[in-house]
Amino acid sequence: MNRSQPLVLGIESSCDETGVGIVRGTDLLTNTVSSSMEEHVRFGGVIPEIASRAHLDAFVPALQAALAEADVTLDEVDAIAVTSGPGLAGALMVGVCAAKALAVATGKPLYAINHLVAHVGVGLLNPRGGSGGEGADKPILPDNLGALLVSGGHTEILRIRSITDDVELLGSTIDDAAGEAYDKVARILGLGYPGGPAIDRLARDGNAKAIRFPRGLTQPKYMGTAEEPGRHRYDWSFSGLKTAVARCVEQFEAAGEPVPVADIAAAFQEAVVDVITSKAVLACRERGITDVLLGGGVAANSRLRQLTEQRCSAAGITLHVPPLDLCTDNGAMVAALGAQLVMAGIEPSGIHFAPDSSMPVTTVSAPSRSQDRAFSALGRPSTAT
């Protein structure tokens, strides 16, 4: 295996995107994504069974397209990486089974990696033509990096001392993720699914100061002090905000008044991004973190990007935002983290692992098992059951 510039194929299937990406070291060769989002629109959210079936249909075409665009063959690939968690159990199973089949058929080492850490790993890829975000043209420091991950399923702030084996969770949502809150509020406002883009667009025409919505977990009893931090100093909560929006709409309707949808959208969005950015910057300042990466699907939100940049700049923190197509779920991020593991000399996971829908962020990759290592030493994949 080429450990200095490994050619790694990455597979992502944790939710409704079927992604296949290929990297060589820290250079991105291709990023092929097939989304089943349109199939979920009429249900107002992702339906796990539909997502799993869509992965089955999309995987082979996505793999073929990725190999063709990168102009490589499976024989040339040094290693395969696949998302093993967290995510939807059925969707993860499709990608993991596909990756195991490829590993067995080709004899390539297989890495089972963490979806959330992969969002950070993609930030270590070399910039593509200067098309990245605010800090995309600046080198990221992987030895003490902060990561703010905001998506439909996760809202977390991490500290990464080593992308391959030392990831610390500083804070997370204790209920809804930010993306979930957007979808639920969009449903309340009659904006359809997905809610994030719809609210972001509508909020531009609204007055964010017209209504004051609550900022969860910001009271002193939750925050504490730097010397004696409260239990939820770096955590978020969005379920109360969602309820406040619902009560607000009900009050306008009960009074027979038109619902100011644009103002509510703007005020809701401001409440979300205000508390996310303030707590993320607080965590970075108190932990001595001077570089932070913004990732996840909600990183596409214009107000979140704007306020994060403003507050990071004021705090002397360098913000890195990957190109938007690398912020959402994709195979390139999986391949990128897989390449980091190969270059660090981390043992492959083998094929005796199971998808873990609740995989903790502190587990970067599934550990290898002795049975896999024994077969690997013989130069062929393990076929034992």
Residue, then its C-alpha position, 0 to 999 in steps of 0.5 A: m500500500n502507498r502510505s504517503q499518497p494513498l488512493v482511497l475510495g470512500i463510500e457514504s450512505s448514512c442518510d439520503e445521499t449515496g456518495v462515492g469519492i476518491v482521493r489521492g492523499t489530500d487531493l480530491l479526484t472525484n466526488t459523486v453524489s446521488s440524492s434521494m431527497e426528492e423522494h422524501v419531499r411528499f412525506g415531509g422528511v426522510i423515510p428510512e426504508i425509502a432511503s435504503r432502497a434508493h442507496l441500493d439503486a444508486f450505488v453501482p452507478a455512482l461507483q462507476a461514475a466515480l471511477a470513470e471521472a477519477d480515471v482509475t480502476l478498483d485494482e489501483v485503489d489502495a484502500i476502501a473507507v466506508t461510513s459505519g455510523p452514526g446514521l440510519a441503520g438500514a441506510l448504513m447497512v447498504g453502504v457497509c455491505a457494498a464496501k465489504a463486498l468490494a473489499v472481499a472481491t479486491g483484497k483491499p483493506l477496509y476502514a470503517i469510519n465515523h461520519l461526523v469526524a469525516h466532516v472534519g477530514v474533508g477540511l484537510l483536502n487541498p483547496r479546489g481552485g480557490s472556490g472554498g469558504e472563508g478560510a479555504d485558502k489557508p492551511i488547517l492545523p490538525d493538531n488543535l482544531g475546532a469543528l462546528l458541525v451543523s446538520g439535520g441530525h447533529t449539532e456539535i462542537l468538537r476539539i481535534r488534537s489528532i484527526t485519526d485518534d484524538v477527537e473530543l466532544l465539547g458540546s452538542t444538542i440535547d434534543d433536536a439538531a438545528g436542521e431538525a428544528y428548521d424542518k419542523v418550523a418550516r412545517i409549522l409555517g407551511l413552507g414544505y421540506p427541506g425546511g432549511p433552504a426555504i426558511d433561509r430564503l424567506a428570512r431575507d425578507g423578514n425582520a429578525k427583531a420583530i419577535r424575540f424567540p428564546r435561546g435555549l440553555t443560555q441561563p446562568k444555571y446552565m452556563g456557569t462560569a469559566e472557572e465553574p462551568g455549568r453542565h450545559r455550558y457548550d450545549w444547545s437545545f432547540s425543542g423549546l424554540k420550536t414550541a415557541v414558534a408554534r405558540c406564536v403562530e397559534q396566537f396570531e391565528a387565534a386573534g384572526e390576524p395574518v401570520p407574519v411568516a417572513d418575520i417569524a422565519a427571520a426571528f427563528q433563524e436568528a435565534v438558532v444561529d445566535v446561540i450556535t455561534s456564541k457557544a461555539v466561539l465561547a468553547c473555542r476561546e476557553r479551550g485555546i482553539t484558534d482554527v475552527l471548521l464549519g461543516g454539515g449541511v446547515a453550513a449552507n445557511s447564509r446567516l449561519r456562515q455570516l454570523t460565524e465569520q463575524r464572531c470568529s473574526a472578532a475573537g481572533i479565530t480563523l474560520h474554515v468553510p469547505p466548498l458547499d458540496l463538501c459540507t453536505d454528506n458525500g463520499a469525498m469526506v469519507a475517502a479523505l478521513g480514510a486517507q488520513l488513517v492510512m497515512a497515519g499507519i492506523e490498522p484497517s478495520g477488516i470486515h468483521f464490524a457492524p454498522d453503528s447508528s449511534m457511533p460516538v464521535t470519539t471513535v474515529s474508526a472501528p478497531s481491527r480484529s485479530q482474525d482480520r489481521a491474521f488473514s491480512a498477513l496472508g495477503r487475502p481478505s478474511t472470509a471467516t464467519 
